[in-house]
Amino acid sequence: MTADGARHRVVVVGGGFGGLQAVRRLRHEPVEITLVDRRNFHLFQPLVYQVATGALAAGEIASPLRGVFKRDENVRVLLGEVTGFDLSERRVLVGALPNGDPEHSIPYDSLIVAGGSSYSYFGHDDWRPFAPDVKLLESALEVRRRILTAFEAAEVEEDAERRAAWLTFVVVGAGPTGVELAGQIAEIARDTLHRDFRSFETRAARILLVETADRVLTQFPPRLSQRAQRSLELLGVTPLLERTVVDIDETSVTVATGEGERERIPARTVVWAAGVVASELAGALAAESGAALDRAGRVSVGPDLTLPGHPEVFALGDMVQVHGPNGEALALPGLAPVAMQEGRYAAGAIAERLHGREPEPFHYRDKGNLATIGRAKAVADIKGLQLSGLVAWLTWLFVHLFYLIGLQNRVLVFIRWTWSFVTRGRGSRIISGQERRR
């Protein structure tokens, strides 16, 4: 309670992993919560690439935020886009309201900002139209449309070179998302569409995985990286290691080696999965508070995830650089478990203060890394235990089903995965959206 007897007001910005966990942890406390997001759903981002490759439907990995909190009367969900902060007056500025009203301000006693991140094109935003990412649901659906359209184009293309370009798929970035995407596209060509076309052989498709480093999955131990690469190659994926993308246009990708040698690759479908940049909200918080920004645009926060000079403002997830008790920058991975733990911590810190106690510094508990490559193929690094193959794949399935929001979505995804495993098919192969001019 505040000094005048009113309930403590908490505003949470962002309905992703961090924001969702913060609200779920706080909803049973004597507080009034306002959750603000520019979309009305929570998106389970680790499975967005499966929407892009037709394995899952969009609604199976997205949960309406109002539905998640419909039984929590102290939680209000507001659809709008945060445009700025007034930290001195403790207000959040919100625009793009669905009723068309101008900017609106929301007062708070405690603020949690979990704005997330987006993919970075390293200063080449002009590549974005030619190489969409799979960070958002909308872009994942566009990637799905482009992948499926490429096979349709190859069916009617009579020129051999142009057909080869249609059947060349380039994934930029060999982190977990890039590896998973490349493996899924290979399975589409090898298994799902094998009997669907008459004018060409889908297994002739060329899937290239471009990575600047000397191995795939650099977050994993070298042994698991090697196993993942072998699995990719068995699926028909060609890793192009120690290559940097230097140009992308409508019909090709140009890569360069460390020695500067360039190669132009005719390709009609390119997917971006390399590098991230923090949400613009990080810059807005830094401008208001005087906090520093790092090269990735992340705002600096203290050991308790608060902004310097503003103990009532918590920032978390991919948009922050956390500093330890001695001022050292902590190397936290940009993974969903980090944001989830930070969200629960920030909510717990607010609850502790309401009871007159100060929280301990945030401590991340590393539960390991998982990445799937294809059918019964995955790698897992869990507290030093290195797994690959079927056991790692089953672990990956269980973990993702466990953290997926909503019982209905868990059941639907389990059924989809089971059916796909038995039939090698994909249930979401509809081409929708605006046709792209070539």
Summary of the structure (lengths in Angstrom):
residues: 438
radius of gyration: 22.7
end to end distance: 60.3
largest distance: 76.7
contacts: 1434
relative contact order: 0.15
helix: 35%
strand: 27%
